[in-house]
């Protein structure tokens, strides 16, 4: 059974110093610099696409007015002035060079990497359209494509701008982890005096004093003192862990109400927290990114455009014996039409709608690629404390002795516990409040170190103590009382009145009601539900049994959690990990999809791909459903964006020219516009699955 340790509020908070230790400062500054650099670069790219879009859109307006097709259709004959064609060329050149620059630069990168995709297709279309149109202005017979060129660049810039805005910047996980370490340590000299030194100055064998409420500055071993340490941020253990002489402590954990003298065993990069930082960094960097679906479609369309364009040119010039200008116009019409405006918006529009829907339901998507992969998830691994459970103790059973009632036992125990900050004490007092009991005042309160608390209530000495206290003082517990409070995952405390046992109280971590539905829904969808926890085997088995989990892993430290996720992945399963603490960060980064509970730590949130704003595990089911619905919309949009080519390309190539049917560029542009409208409407029809 867990022993009962009481905490009192320290008289003062630990002092906050202005100077960082050298090592902590280096870690934090490096993480911050990396984040700032990546984040600033990302922001600059978003701003660049936005600026290019608005400038290009402004230049497109006069291009539309000056283009012969549109000018004649609108009756703007007064715009047919001398030099109008050269002004059109100048405006088209500006849009091509300024608005098209990101795509031309992307073309060079894709070709250098031998991975032609969207940038290659866009560049091919705008370059052929521009070169041919410029040639026509300078004397070659044919039609210009300047308005198609300008609108294509506008739509592609808009699509990339929307897409980039939906993608989060670089992770701040390392920066947040570094903040867990204190800035200075109280080092003890040989004479027993203390001096405050930067954490980076600590060496092996140094002895440091850790005062009540302070963070442990380095990994080490206790040489003097006794206290309960809160390691929940690191190990996931909900209950503070009792530590005494000879026990090891972890840097970053929080001391309770006792003073400790610790001998430093690990410093700097050797420390446990530094290892967690390194694991998060490595796991994040090793994540693969699947090739974008639109890029794959663009790669195929690039090959089709080039192949059909060349065949069209040769067929008309050599096969049909038509003039050079006609053959070139047909080939260029094919290449321009093959790059549909809708393809540039097919994915970004769905992403934007999906992101908005998710945000409205408490799902913040940080990594789009991971979110898209979530549709194929086969196993969901939950952290226990704070995710499946509420991370707080609740009264599970009351066993009064003799004629006493449950309420009487509870109100007396709550009176003694009223001045304690221990999670078990808070669970007892909370239960008394929820029952509306009148809790009497306590006097002469004192903590029994590591064993419980005592006080005078209604003129009698009452104790609330651990099983260890009863054993030491030979207080016997009847089998009937023991059975009444027995159960897996329970912590038992006993109440004594003037040394006589008056009852037992069982407490356990409270399982969220939402967790049951979440697990049931996952299993109904054919997914496996599992649990990782730093708690002991008994507690883990009880929670797993209550929820009907497929598997669980208990007493797992952070580095082991990442390994356990990898173990499940080795079973051939695509894994989503759901957690809320620093202890979950490496596992979140290792998983195929990391999902953080929004009420958790900044570290977990920064290491995750998707953040659940509310601490409701049912949102995981919503996230997986939205991922599948989003993917379906993406596929539908890509079919709409590219499917019209089945009809448009043969017509543009002149396949029906023998019957007098030749697709003019203007008609091809109209078909592209219709395709774009369909794609936009289809994206807006995306809904969260019920």
C-alpha positions as CSV (number, residue, x, y, z in Angstrom):
1,X,0.0,0.0,0.0
2,X,1.2,3.6,-0.6
3,X,2.2,5.3,2.5
4,X,0.5,8.5,3.6
5,X,2.7,11.6,3.6
6,X,1.3,15.1,4.5
7,X,2.5,18.3,3.0
8,X,2.3,21.8,4.6
9,X,2.7,25.1,2.7
10,X,6.2,26.3,3.0
11,X,6.5,29.7,4.7
12,X,8.0,31.3,1.6
13,X,8.4,30.4,-2.0
14,X,11.8,29.4,-3.3
15,X,13.7,32.5,-4.3
16,X,13.8,33.4,-8.0
17,X,17.2,34.5,-9.3
18,X,18.0,36.6,-12.3
19,X,21.0,34.8,-13.7
20,X,20.8,31.4,-15.4
21,X,23.3,28.6,-14.9
22,X,25.6,28.3,-17.8
23,X,24.5,24.9,-18.9
24,X,20.7,25.5,-18.5
25,X,21.2,28.9,-20.2
26,X,23.0,27.2,-23.1
27,X,20.3,24.6,-23.5
28,X,17.4,27.1,-23.3
29,X,19.1,29.7,-25.5
30,X,19.9,27.1,-28.2
31,X,16.4,25.8,-28.1
32,X,15.0,29.3,-28.2
33,X,17.3,30.3,-31.0
34,X,16.4,27.3,-33.1
35,X,12.7,27.9,-32.6
36,X,13.0,31.6,-33.2
37,X,15.1,31.0,-36.4
38,X,12.7,28.4,-37.8
39,X,9.6,30.4,-36.6
40,X,10.9,33.6,-38.1
41,X,11.7,31.9,-41.4
42,X,8.2,30.4,-41.5
43,X,6.6,33.8,-40.8
44,X,8.7,35.5,-43.4
45,X,7.6,32.9,-46.0
46,X,3.9,33.4,-45.1
47,X,4.3,37.1,-45.4
48,X,6.2,36.8,-48.7
49,X,3.4,34.7,-50.3
50,X,0.8,37.1,-49.0
51,X,2.6,40.1,-50.4
52,X,3.2,38.5,-53.8
53,X,-0.5,37.5,-54.0
54,X,-1.8,41.0,-53.4
55,X,0.7,42.6,-55.8
56,X,0.0,40.0,-58.5
57,X,-3.7,40.4,-58.0
58,X,-3.5,44.1,-58.4
59,X,-1.5,43.7,-61.7
60,X,-4.0,41.1,-62.9
61,X,-6.9,43.6,-63.0
62,X,-5.4,45.7,-65.9
63,X,-4.1,42.5,-67.6
64,X,-7.7,41.2,-67.7
65,X,-8.9,44.5,-69.1
66,X,-6.2,44.6,-71.8
67,X,-6.5,41.0,-72.9
68,X,-8.3,40.9,-76.3
69,X,-10.7,38.1,-75.4
70,X,-12.0,39.8,-72.3
71,X,-11.8,43.3,-73.7
72,X,-13.9,42.4,-76.7
73,X,-16.4,40.4,-74.7
74,X,-16.9,43.3,-72.3
75,X,-17.0,45.9,-75.1
76,X,-14.0,47.8,-73.8
77,X,-13.0,48.9,-77.3
78,X,-11.4,52.1,-75.9
79,X,-8.7,50.0,-74.4
80,X,-7.5,49.0,-77.9
81,X,-5.0,51.9,-78.1
82,X,-1.6,52.0,-79.7
83,X,0.9,50.3,-77.5
84,X,-1.7,48.4,-75.5
85,X,-0.1,45.1,-76.4
86,X,3.3,46.2,-75.1
87,X,1.7,47.4,-71.9
88,X,0.1,44.0,-71.6
89,X,3.5,42.4,-72.2
90,X,5.1,44.6,-69.4
91,X,2.4,43.8,-66.9
92,X,2.5,40.1,-67.8
93,X,6.3,40.1,-67.4
94,X,6.0,41.7,-64.0
95,X,3.5,39.1,-62.8
96,X,5.6,36.2,-64.3
97,X,8.8,37.4,-62.7
98,X,7.5,38.6,-59.3
99,X,4.5,36.4,-58.7
100,X,6.0,33.4,-60.4
101,X,9.4,33.6,-58.7
102,X,8.6,31.1,-55.8
103,X,7.4,28.5,-58.3
104,X,10.4,29.0,-60.6
105,X,12.7,28.7,-57.6
106,X,10.8,25.5,-56.6
107,X,11.2,24.2,-60.1
108,X,15.0,24.4,-59.7
109,X,14.9,22.6,-56.3
110,X,12.6,19.8,-57.5
111,X,14.6,19.2,-60.7
112,X,17.9,19.2,-58.7
113,X,16.4,16.6,-56.3
114,X,14.8,14.7,-59.3
115,X,11.4,14.9,-57.7
116,X,9.2,16.9,-60.1
117,X,5.9,17.9,-58.5
118,X,3.6,20.9,-58.1
119,X,6.3,23.5,-58.6
120,X,7.5,21.9,-61.8
121,X,3.9,21.7,-63.2
122,X,3.1,25.3,-62.3
123,X,6.5,26.6,-63.7
124,X,6.0,24.6,-66.9
125,X,2.5,26.1,-67.4
126,X,3.4,29.8,-66.6
127,X,6.7,29.6,-68.6
128,X,5.2,28.2,-71.7
129,X,2.2,30.6,-71.4
130,X,4.5,33.6,-70.9
131,X,7.1,32.7,-73.6
132,X,4.4,32.1,-76.2
133,X,2.4,35.2,-75.3
134,X,5.5,37.4,-75.5
135,X,6.4,35.9,-78.9
136,X,2.9,36.7,-80.1
137,X,3.2,40.3,-79.0
138,X,6.6,40.5,-80.7
139,X,5.3,39.3,-84.1
140,X,4.4,35.5,-84.0
141,X,0.9,34.8,-85.2
142,X,-1.4,33.4,-82.5
143,X,-3.3,34.2,-79.3
144,X,-1.8,35.4,-76.0
145,X,-2.3,33.7,-72.7
146,X,-1.5,36.6,-70.4
147,X,-4.8,36.6,-68.5
148,X,-4.6,32.8,-68.0
149,X,-1.0,33.2,-66.8
150,X,-1.9,35.9,-64.3
151,X,-4.9,34.2,-62.8
152,X,-3.0,30.9,-62.6
153,X,-0.2,32.6,-60.6
154,X,-2.8,34.4,-58.4
155,X,-4.6,31.2,-57.5
156,X,-1.4,29.3,-56.9
157,X,0.0,32.0,-54.6
158,X,-3.3,32.1,-52.7
159,X,-3.3,28.3,-52.3
160,X,0.3,28.3,-51.0
161,X,-0.5,31.2,-48.6
162,X,-3.5,29.4,-47.2
163,X,-1.6,26.1,-46.9
164,X,1.4,27.7,-45.1
165,X,-0.8,29.6,-42.6
166,X,-2.4,26.3,-41.6
167,X,1.0,24.7,-40.7
168,X,2.4,25.5,-37.3
169,X,6.0,26.8,-36.8
170,X,8.9,25.0,-35.2
171,X,8.5,23.1,-31.9
172,X,9.4,24.9,-28.6
173,X,9.6,21.6,-26.8
174,X,13.3,21.8,-25.9
175,X,12.9,25.3,-24.6
176,X,10.0,24.3,-22.4
177,X,11.9,21.3,-21.1
178,X,14.9,23.4,-20.2
179,X,12.7,25.6,-18.0
180,X,12.0,22.8,-15.7
181,X,15.5,23.0,-14.2
182,X,16.2,25.5,-11.4
183,X,18.6,28.3,-12.1
184,X,20.8,27.9,-9.0
185,X,21.7,25.4,-6.3
186,X,22.5,25.7,-2.6
187,X,25.9,24.0,-2.4
188,X,27.2,22.9,1.0
189,X,30.9,23.6,1.9
190,X,33.0,21.4,4.1
191,X,32.1,23.5,7.1
192,X,28.4,23.1,6.4
193,X,27.8,26.6,5.1
194,X,25.7,27.1,2.0
195,X,26.5,29.2,-1.1
196,X,24.2,29.8,-4.1
197,X,26.0,28.7,-7.3
198,X,24.8,28.2,-10.9
199,X,23.6,24.7,-11.6
200,X,26.3,24.4,-14.3
201,X,29.0,24.8,-11.6
202,X,27.9,21.6,-9.8
203,X,30.3,18.7,-10.1
204,X,30.2,15.0,-9.1
205,X,30.3,14.6,-5.3
206,X,29.1,18.1,-4.4
207,X,26.5,18.2,-1.6
208,X,23.5,20.4,-2.1
209,X,20.7,21.5,0.1
210,X,17.2,21.3,-1.2
211,X,14.7,23.3,0.8
212,X,10.9,22.6,1.0
213,X,9.1,23.4,-2.2
214,X,12.2,23.8,-4.3
215,X,13.1,22.0,-7.5
216,X,15.9,19.4,-7.4
217,X,18.8,20.9,-9.5
218,X,20.6,17.7,-10.4
219,X,20.3,13.9,-10.2
220,X,21.8,12.6,-7.0
221,X,21.4,10.5,-3.9
222,X,20.0,11.6,-0.5
223,X,22.6,11.6,2.3
224,X,20.4,13.3,4.9
225,X,16.8,14.1,5.4
226,X,13.4,12.7,4.5
227,X,10.6,14.1,2.2
228,X,8.0,13.3,-0.4
229,X,9.0,14.4,-3.9
230,X,6.6,15.2,-6.7
231,X,7.9,13.4,-9.8
232,X,4.6,13.6,-11.8
233,X,6.2,15.9,-14.4
234,X,8.9,13.4,-15.1
235,X,7.6,9.9,-14.3
236,X,3.8,10.3,-14.3
237,X,3.4,9.0,-10.7
238,X,0.4,10.8,-9.4
239,X,1.3,10.5,-5.7
240,X,4.4,12.2,-4.3
241,X,7.1,9.6,-3.7
242,X,8.6,9.2,-0.2
243,X,12.4,9.6,-0.3
244,X,14.9,9.1,2.5
245,X,18.6,8.5,3.0
246,X,20.1,6.4,0.2
247,X,17.3,7.0,-2.3
248,X,17.9,8.7,-5.6
249,X,16.4,11.9,-6.7
250,X,15.8,13.2,-10.3
251,X,16.7,16.8,-11.4
252,X,13.5,18.7,-12.1
253,X,11.3,17.0,-9.5
254,X,9.8,19.1,-6.7
255,X,10.6,18.7,-3.1
256,X,7.9,18.4,-0.5
257,X,7.9,19.7,3.1
258,X,11.2,18.2,4.2
259,X,14.8,19.5,3.8
260,X,17.2,17.2,1.9
261,X,20.9,17.0,1.6
262,X,21.8,15.4,-1.7
263,X,25.1,14.2,-3.2
264,X,25.3,15.1,-6.9
265,X,25.8,12.1,-9.1
266,X,25.0,13.4,-12.6
267,X,25.5,16.8,-14.1
268,X,24.8,18.5,-17.4
269,X,24.1,16.2,-20.3
270,X,24.3,13.1,-17.9
271,X,21.2,14.1,-16.1
272,X,17.8,12.4,-16.6
273,X,16.1,15.5,-17.9
274,X,18.8,16.2,-20.4
275,X,18.4,12.6,-21.7
276,X,14.6,13.3,-22.1
277,X,15.4,16.5,-24.0
278,X,17.8,14.6,-26.3
279,X,15.2,11.9,-26.9
280,X,12.5,14.4,-27.8
281,X,14.9,16.2,-30.2
282,X,16.0,12.9,-31.9
283,X,12.4,11.5,-32.2
284,X,11.1,14.7,-33.7
285,X,14.0,15.0,-36.2
286,X,13.5,11.3,-37.3
287,X,9.9,11.7,-38.2
288,X,9.2,11.0,-41.8
289,X,6.9,13.1,-44.0
290,X,4.8,11.4,-46.6
291,X,4.8,12.8,-50.1
292,X,2.0,15.3,-50.6
293,X,-0.9,13.8,-52.5
294,X,-1.2,16.9,-54.7
295,X,2.5,16.8,-55.6
296,X,2.1,13.2,-56.8
297,X,-0.9,14.3,-59.0
298,X,1.2,17.2,-60.2
299,X,4.1,14.9,-61.1
300,X,1.9,12.8,-63.2
301,X,0.3,15.8,-64.8
302,X,3.8,17.2,-65.6
303,X,4.6,14.1,-67.5
304,X,1.2,14.1,-69.3
305,X,1.5,17.8,-70.2
306,X,5.0,17.4,-71.6
307,X,4.2,14.1,-73.4
308,X,0.9,15.2,-74.9
309,X,2.3,18.7,-75.7
310,X,5.2,17.2,-77.7
311,X,2.9,14.7,-79.4
312,X,0.4,17.4,-80.3
313,X,3.1,19.6,-81.8
314,X,4.6,16.9,-83.9
315,X,1.2,15.5,-84.9
316,X,0.0,18.8,-86.3
317,X,3.3,20.0,-87.8
318,X,4.5,16.7,-89.3
319,X,1.5,14.5,-89.4
320,X,-1.2,17.0,-90.5
321,X,1.2,19.4,-92.2
322,X,-0.2,22.4,-90.5
323,X,1.8,25.7,-90.1
324,X,4.2,26.1,-87.2
325,X,2.1,28.7,-85.4
326,X,-1.0,26.5,-85.3
327,X,1.0,23.5,-84.0
328,X,2.7,25.6,-81.3
329,X,-0.6,27.1,-80.2
330,X,-2.2,23.7,-79.8
331,X,0.8,22.3,-77.9
332,X,0.9,25.3,-75.5
333,X,-2.9,25.2,-75.0
334,X,-2.4,21.6,-73.8
335,X,0.3,22.6,-71.4
336,X,-1.6,25.6,-70.0
337,X,-4.8,23.6,-69.6
338,X,-3.1,20.6,-68.0
339,X,-2.2,22.8,-65.0
340,X,-5.6,23.4,-63.5
341,X,-6.2,26.3,-61.1
342,X,-8.2,24.0,-58.9
343,X,-5.2,21.7,-58.2
344,X,-3.4,24.6,-56.4
345,X,-6.5,24.9,-54.1
346,X,-7.6,21.3,-53.8
347,X,-5.6,20.5,-50.7
348,X,-5.2,24.0,-49.1
349,X,-8.9,24.7,-49.1
350,X,-9.7,21.4,-47.4
351,X,-6.9,21.9,-44.9
352,X,-8.2,25.4,-44.1
353,X,-11.8,24.1,-43.6
354,X,-10.6,21.1,-41.6
355,X,-8.4,23.2,-39.4
356,X,-11.3,25.5,-38.6
357,X,-13.7,22.7,-37.9
358,X,-11.2,21.0,-35.6
359,X,-10.5,24.2,-33.7
360,X,-14.3,24.6,-33.2
361,X,-14.3,21.2,-31.6
362,X,-11.2,21.6,-29.5
363,X,-8.7,20.0,-31.9
364,X,-5.7,22.1,-32.8
365,X,-3.8,20.6,-35.7
366,X,0.0,21.4,-35.5
367,X,1.3,19.0,-38.1
368,X,-0.9,18.5,-41.1
369,X,1.1,15.5,-42.5
370,X,0.7,13.6,-39.2
371,X,-3.0,14.6,-39.0
372,X,-3.5,13.1,-42.4
373,X,-1.8,9.9,-41.4
374,X,-4.2,9.6,-38.4
375,X,-6.8,8.2,-40.7
376,X,-4.8,4.9,-40.7
377,X,-4.2,4.7,-37.0
378,X,-4.6,1.1,-35.7
379,X,-3.7,1.6,-32.0
380,X,-4.1,4.4,-29.5
381,X,-1.9,4.5,-26.5
382,X,-3.1,6.7,-23.6
383,X,-1.1,8.1,-20.7
384,X,-3.0,7.3,-17.5
385,X,-2.6,10.2,-15.1
386,X,-4.4,13.3,-16.3
387,X,-5.6,11.6,-19.5
388,X,-7.7,8.5,-18.7
389,X,-7.8,9.5,-15.1
390,X,-8.3,12.9,-13.5
391,X,-4.9,12.8,-11.7
392,X,-6.5,13.3,-8.3
393,X,-7.6,11.0,-5.5
394,X,-11.2,10.3,-4.8
395,X,-12.8,8.2,-2.0
396,X,-13.5,4.8,-3.4
397,X,-14.8,3.1,-0.2
398,X,-15.5,3.8,3.5
399,X,-15.5,1.1,6.2
400,X,-16.6,2.4,9.6
401,X,-16.0,0.2,12.6
402,X,-18.8,-0.5,15.1
403,X,-21.9,1.8,15.2
404,X,-20.3,4.7,13.4
405,X,-21.8,5.8,10.1
406,X,-19.8,6.5,6.9
407,X,-20.5,10.2,7.2
408,X,-19.3,10.3,10.8
409,X,-16.0,8.5,9.9
410,X,-15.6,10.9,6.9
411,X,-16.2,14.1,8.8
412,X,-13.8,13.2,11.5
413,X,-11.1,12.2,9.0
414,X,-11.7,15.4,7.0
415,X,-11.3,17.5,10.2
416,X,-7.8,16.1,10.7
417,X,-6.9,16.4,7.0
418,X,-8.2,20.0,6.6
419,X,-4.8,21.5,7.1
420,X,-2.9,19.1,4.8
421,X,-2.0,19.7,1.1
422,X,-1.4,16.0,0.4
423,X,-3.4,14.6,-2.5
424,X,-4.9,11.9,-0.3
425,X,-5.9,14.5,2.3
426,X,-7.5,16.7,-0.4
427,X,-9.4,13.6,-1.7
428,X,-10.9,13.1,1.8
429,X,-11.8,16.7,2.4
430,X,-13.3,17.0,-1.1
431,X,-15.6,14.0,-0.5
432,X,-16.8,15.5,2.8
433,X,-17.6,18.8,1.0
434,X,-19.4,17.0,-1.8
435,X,-21.5,15.2,0.8
436,X,-22.3,18.5,2.5
437,X,-20.9,17.3,5.9
438,X,-20.3,19.7,8.8
439,X,-16.6,19.2,9.4
440,X,-15.5,20.2,13.0
441,X,-12.5,22.3,13.8
442,X,-9.1,20.7,14.5
443,X,-6.5,21.9,17.1
444,X,-3.0,20.9,18.0
445,X,-2.5,19.6,14.4
446,X,0.8,17.9,13.6
447,X,2.1,15.8,10.8
448,X,3.5,12.3,11.5
449,X,6.5,12.3,9.1
450,X,5.8,9.7,6.4
451,X,2.9,8.1,8.3
452,X,0.0,10.5,8.5
453,X,-1.4,13.3,10.7
454,X,-2.9,13.9,14.1
455,X,-5.1,16.6,15.8
456,X,-7.6,17.2,18.5
457,X,-11.2,17.1,17.3
458,X,-14.2,17.6,19.6
459,X,-11.9,17.2,22.6
460,X,-10.4,13.8,21.5
461,X,-7.1,12.9,19.8
462,X,-7.7,11.7,16.2
463,X,-5.2,10.2,13.8
464,X,-5.4,9.5,10.1
465,X,-2.5,7.1,9.4
466,X,-1.0,4.8,6.9
467,X,-0.9,1.0,7.2
468,X,2.8,1.3,8.2
469,X,1.8,3.3,11.3
470,X,-0.7,0.6,12.3
471,X,1.9,-2.1,11.9
472,X,4.5,-0.2,14.0
473,X,2.0,0.4,16.8
474,X,0.4,-3.1,16.7
475,X,-3.1,-1.8,15.8
476,X,-5.0,-4.7,14.3
477,X,-7.5,-4.5,11.4
478,X,-10.3,-7.0,11.2
479,X,-10.7,-9.1,8.1
480,X,-14.2,-7.6,7.6
481,X,-12.8,-4.0,7.5
482,X,-9.9,-5.0,5.3
483,X,-12.2,-6.7,2.8
484,X,-14.6,-3.7,2.7
485,X,-11.9,-1.4,1.4
486,X,-9.8,-3.8,-0.6
487,X,-9.4,-3.4,-4.3
488,X,-6.8,-3.0,-7.0
489,X,-5.2,0.4,-7.4
490,X,-6.4,1.6,-4.0
491,X,-4.5,3.5,-1.3
492,X,-5.8,2.8,2.2
493,X,-5.7,5.1,5.3
494,X,-7.1,4.4,8.7
495,X,-8.7,6.7,11.3
496,X,-8.1,6.2,15.0
497,X,-9.9,7.8,18.0
498,X,-7.7,7.9,21.1
499,X,-5.7,5.0,19.6
500,X,-8.7,2.9,18.8
501,X,-9.5,2.1,15.1
502,X,-12.8,3.7,14.0
503,X,-12.6,2.9,10.3
504,X,-10.8,2.7,7.0
505,X,-10.9,4.8,3.9
506,X,-9.9,3.6,0.4
507,X,-8.9,6.1,-2.2
508,X,-8.0,5.8,-5.9
509,X,-7.2,7.9,-8.8
510,X,-10.5,9.0,-10.4
511,X,-11.2,7.5,-13.8
512,X,-12.8,10.0,-16.2
513,X,-16.3,9.1,-17.3
514,X,-15.4,10.3,-20.8
515,X,-12.6,7.7,-20.9
516,X,-15.0,4.8,-20.9
517,X,-16.9,6.1,-23.9
518,X,-13.6,6.9,-25.7
519,X,-12.3,3.4,-25.3
520,X,-15.6,1.8,-26.3
521,X,-15.8,4.0,-29.4
522,X,-12.2,3.1,-30.4
523,X,-12.8,-0.6,-30.0
524,X,-16.1,-0.3,-31.9
525,X,-14.1,1.2,-34.8
526,X,-11.7,-1.8,-34.8
527,X,-8.8,0.1,-33.1
528,X,-6.8,-1.2,-30.1
529,X,-6.7,0.9,-27.0
530,X,-3.7,0.7,-24.7
531,X,-2.2,2.6,-21.7
532,X,1.3,3.7,-20.6
533,X,1.8,4.8,-17.0
534,X,4.6,5.5,-14.5
535,X,2.3,4.0,-11.8
536,X,2.7,0.5,-10.3
537,X,1.4,-2.7,-11.8
538,X,-1.6,-3.0,-9.4
539,X,-2.9,0.5,-10.2
540,X,-2.4,0.0,-14.0
541,X,-4.1,-3.4,-14.0
542,X,-7.2,-1.9,-12.2
543,X,-7.5,1.0,-14.6
544,X,-7.1,-1.3,-17.6
545,X,-9.7,-3.6,-16.3
546,X,-12.2,-0.9,-15.5
547,X,-11.9,0.5,-19.0
548,X,-11.5,-2.7,-20.9
549,X,-8.2,-1.8,-22.5
550,X,-6.5,-4.2,-24.9
551,X,-3.0,-3.8,-23.3
552,X,-1.2,-1.7,-20.7
553,X,2.4,-1.0,-19.6
554,X,3.1,-0.1,-16.0
555,X,5.9,1.5,-14.0
556,X,7.4,2.9,-17.2
557,X,9.8,5.9,-17.1
558,X,9.9,8.4,-20.0
559,X,12.8,6.8,-21.9
560,X,11.0,3.5,-21.5
561,X,7.7,5.0,-22.7
562,X,9.3,5.9,-26.1
563,X,10.6,2.4,-26.3
564,X,7.2,0.9,-25.5
565,X,5.6,3.0,-28.3
566,X,8.3,1.7,-30.6
567,X,7.6,-1.8,-29.4
568,X,3.9,-1.4,-30.4
569,X,5.0,0.1,-33.7
570,X,7.1,-3.0,-34.3
571,X,3.9,-5.1,-34.2
572,X,3.1,-3.5,-37.5
573,X,0.6,-1.0,-36.0
574,X,0.3,2.7,-36.8
575,X,0.3,4.3,-33.3
576,X,-1.2,7.4,-31.9
577,X,0.0,8.4,-28.4
578,X,-2.1,10.6,-26.1
579,X,-0.5,12.3,-23.1
580,X,-0.3,15.5,-21.0
581,X,3.0,15.6,-19.2
582,X,6.8,16.1,-19.7
583,X,7.1,12.4,-19.1
584,X,5.0,11.8,-22.2
585,X,7.1,14.1,-24.5
586,X,9.5,11.5,-25.9
587,X,6.6,9.0,-26.5
588,X,4.5,11.7,-28.2
589,X,7.5,12.4,-30.5
590,X,8.2,8.7,-31.1
591,X,4.5,7.9,-32.0
592,X,3.3,8.2,-35.6
593,X,0.8,10.7,-34.3
594,X,1.4,12.6,-31.0
595,X,-1.8,13.9,-29.3
596,X,-1.5,16.2,-26.3
597,X,-4.2,17.0,-23.8
598,X,-4.5,20.8,-23.7
599,X,-4.7,21.0,-20.0
600,X,-1.3,19.4,-19.8
601,X,2.2,20.8,-19.9
602,X,3.6,23.1,-22.6
603,X,6.3,20.5,-23.3
604,X,3.7,17.8,-24.2
605,X,1.8,20.3,-26.3
606,X,5.0,21.3,-28.2
607,X,6.0,17.7,-28.8
608,X,2.6,16.8,-30.2
609,X,1.1,16.8,-33.7
610,X,-2.5,17.5,-32.5
611,X,-3.6,19.2,-29.3
612,X,-6.9,18.5,-27.5
613,X,-7.9,21.8,-26.0
614,X,-10.2,20.1,-23.5
615,X,-9.0,17.2,-21.3
616,X,-11.5,14.9,-22.9
617,X,-10.2,11.6,-24.4
618,X,-13.3,11.4,-26.5
619,X,-11.8,14.1,-28.6
620,X,-9.3,11.5,-29.8
621,X,-12.1,9.7,-31.5
622,X,-13.3,13.0,-33.1
623,X,-9.7,13.7,-34.3
624,X,-9.5,10.3,-36.0
625,X,-12.9,10.7,-37.6
626,X,-12.1,14.2,-38.9
627,X,-8.8,12.9,-40.3
628,X,-10.7,10.3,-42.3
629,X,-13.3,12.8,-43.5
630,X,-10.6,15.3,-44.4
631,X,-8.7,12.7,-46.5
632,X,-11.8,11.8,-48.4
633,X,-12.4,15.4,-49.3
634,X,-8.8,15.8,-50.4
635,X,-9.2,12.8,-52.7
636,X,-12.5,14.0,-54.1
637,X,-11.0,17.5,-54.7
638,X,-8.1,16.1,-56.5
639,X,-10.4,14.1,-58.8
640,X,-12.4,17.2,-59.5
641,X,-9.2,19.3,-60.0
642,X,-7.6,16.8,-62.5
643,X,-10.5,14.8,-63.8
644,X,-11.5,17.4,-66.3
645,X,-8.2,16.8,-68.1
646,X,-9.6,13.5,-69.4
647,X,-11.8,15.6,-71.7
648,X,-10.0,18.9,-71.9
649,X,-6.5,17.6,-73.0
650,X,-7.7,15.7,-76.1
651,X,-9.9,18.6,-77.1
652,X,-7.0,21.1,-76.5
653,X,-4.8,18.9,-78.6
654,X,-7.3,19.0,-81.5
655,X,-8.4,15.4,-81.4
656,X,-11.8,16.4,-82.8
657,X,-10.5,19.0,-85.2
658,X,-11.6,16.8,-88.1
659,X,-15.2,17.4,-87.0
660,X,-14.6,21.1,-86.6
661,X,-14.3,21.0,-82.8
662,X,-11.2,22.7,-81.5
663,X,-11.0,23.8,-77.9
664,X,-10.1,27.5,-77.7
665,X,-7.9,28.6,-74.8
666,X,-10.7,30.8,-73.5
667,X,-13.1,27.8,-73.3
668,X,-10.4,25.7,-71.6
669,X,-9.9,28.5,-69.1
670,X,-13.7,28.5,-68.4
671,X,-13.6,24.8,-67.7
672,X,-10.7,25.4,-65.3
673,X,-12.8,28.0,-63.5
674,X,-15.7,25.7,-63.2
675,X,-13.4,23.0,-61.7
676,X,-12.0,25.6,-59.2
677,X,-15.6,26.5,-58.1
678,X,-16.5,22.9,-57.6
679,X,-13.4,22.3,-55.6
680,X,-14.1,25.3,-53.3
681,X,-17.8,24.2,-52.8
682,X,-16.8,20.6,-52.1
683,X,-14.2,21.8,-49.5
684,X,-16.9,23.8,-47.7
685,X,-19.1,20.7,-47.5
686,X,-16.6,19.0,-45.1
687,X,-18.3,18.2,-41.8
688,X,-17.2,16.6,-38.5
689,X,-18.4,13.0,-38.5
690,X,-21.1,12.3,-35.9
